[in-house]
Every structure is written in C-alpha cells, then in structure tokens.
C-alpha cells in the first residue's frame, strides 16, 4: 500500500508491506514539469508568460530561444511546446498581455473623469512613463518586425488598442462642443504622434534619456491650443 507523507521539493512516499508490517520510507524526486502539471495548466502558462516577458524584454525576440525560456521557467521543452506551438505564438501572447495592461491603464485614467485636457494629460503621462523604457519600446518594435500581419490583426482584434479607446474620447468631446469638429482619427494620430515623438526623441537622442512625464501638460496644451502666440485684439 502506498501513502504520501508530503508534497515538498520531492514526494516522500511510505510503503507499508502487508506481509510483515514493516514500513519502508523512500523519496521520489519530481521534475519541474510534474510541478507544472500539479499546479494546473493555467498557472504553468502564466509562469511561462512571466519568464518569457523578462527574457524578450531584456534580450529581444531574436536572441531568445525556446530552450532558454523552458530552462528559466523550470520546464522541459516538451512541456513548453504543449502550451505554445512556437516562439512566435508565445511572443504574440506576451505582447497581447502587455496590450491588455496598456488598455487597462488608459481606461482607468479615462474613468477618473474631468475635462478633455485633464483626461489627455493623464493618458499622456501614463505613456511617457510606461513607453519611455527602451526595452519596452524594443518589445513592441519586435512585435511588428517578427509577428506576421495576419496574427497581428487577430491579436489587436482581441484586445482593443489604446487608439480605439482614445477615439471615443475625442468623439465625445466633439459631440459636447468641447472640441471643434475634426476627424477623430486625425485627432488620435496627432495625440499619439506628439507622445511617441517625445519618447523617440528622448530615448534615441544624443542624451538617451527617459522622456519627462512633466511635459504631458505642455504636449496636450500644444495639441488643443497650438503653439502660436494668442492673437491680440485691436483696441
């Protein structure tokens, strides 16, 4: 008869011999994939995504192998392929999870309410902080470089991109009269163009610095009111 005595780093198993009542203890080691199976496929998948995210972020898509991901996650390569059929599929899942995080970040800041300028400033600040990390920028550059167009369409359809969320913000502002009538898609492009330009100029410039989140207000003010001096009214 077998009786388990515990589930720690290894399984401790007691064998009780019915013939003479003697008890023999032995230890049976369990491999990392056994731990993954016991933990549940959902937990194993999350561990893979967490470890893969760190590796892709630090080294870039091209420099990371499935074997390296399996080793870091404490799994066999076969178990890794059970969850993800290819490195491209795994990388797509990592990027999709990041897009979900960005979507949540944008919607949370919009839900706080306020004027159009206040909403835009909060969202701009969020992207200047989040998108200012050079590794993070490389992650999404790799997404467009290594994930084929059809798969990108599928992933972006599953997760509403921040541009779609912001489009609704501009549409409401136009409808309420807070913003003059303008193509909302153009407004979105101008908004993100200012932010991404600021990030790229800061991270790729000679100083290679992080973008300044405190500039969010200036960027939004320039978007809404322009950079020209106010016209003087003749007396």
Protein Blocks (a to p, Z undefined) as FASTA:
>chain_A
ZZdfbdcfbccdddddfknopacdddddddfklmmmmnopklmmmmmmmmmmmmmmmnoj
klpcfklmmmmnopafklmmmmpmbfklmmmmmmmmmmmmmmmmmmmmmmngpafklmmm
mmmmmmmmmmmpmklmmmmmmmmmmmcfklmmmmmmmpccfklmmmmmmmmmmmnopacc
ddfklmmmmmmmmmmmmmmmmmmmmnopaddfklmmmmmmmmmnojadcddddZZ
